Amino acid sequence: MTALAHGPNQARRRLGGMAALLASAAIIAACSSQTGGATTAPVATNPGATTAAGGAIVLAVATDATLGAHVTGKDGLSLYVFEKDTIAGKSACSGDCAGSWPALTVASASDVTAGSGVTGAIGTITRDDGKIQVTLAGHPLYYFSGDSAAGDTKGQGKGDVWYLTSPTGDAVGEAAASGAPAATTSASTCSGPTCY
């Protein structure tokens, strides 16, 4: 009798365990079909960039022995202003110019912040191609394709229209040789490809 009483209980336990296993398998299958199966890990954007939490670019200040303080962006690369950007909210650099002078762009205005020493007001404009370009004190910011490492300032003075950006957002001009950034306001004869 004891063996008979034990047999049905053991069978019930096996059935209960199998039911639980089948229910778990059904739940896993349902979840997999809703998410499309395997998931991929998020990919970091701008690896190696100077970033804040969430991947935002942090504008920083670098100091050149001759030119003085100037603003840098991703990977410590120098940022420049273009003297031909005279219409508020608009970049005058597109096409071939943009190939030599890539704009500092972000996905949204909240993706850029000011690091220590950057005092100019940060803003953005929408470029003709729809990308969001960062501005400092209203001046659109650009990298120079000829700069390949932090500390490079090869774009300084190009065509008498491209200048490093001071921490206030002004152009670092020739008067900066003494170490004090100065706004450059002189007229330029630069036109066409000679500007870039």
Secondary structure, 3 states (H helix, E strand, C coil): CHHHHHHHHHHHHHHHHHHHHHHHHHHHHHHHHHHCCCCCCCCCCCCCCCECHHHCEEEEEEEECCCEEEEECHHHCECEEECCCCCCCCCCCCCHHHHHCCECEECCHHHEEECCCCCCCEEEEECCCCCEEEEECCEECECCCCCCCCCCCCCCCHHHCEEEECCCCCECCHHHHHCCCCCCCCCCCCCHHHHC
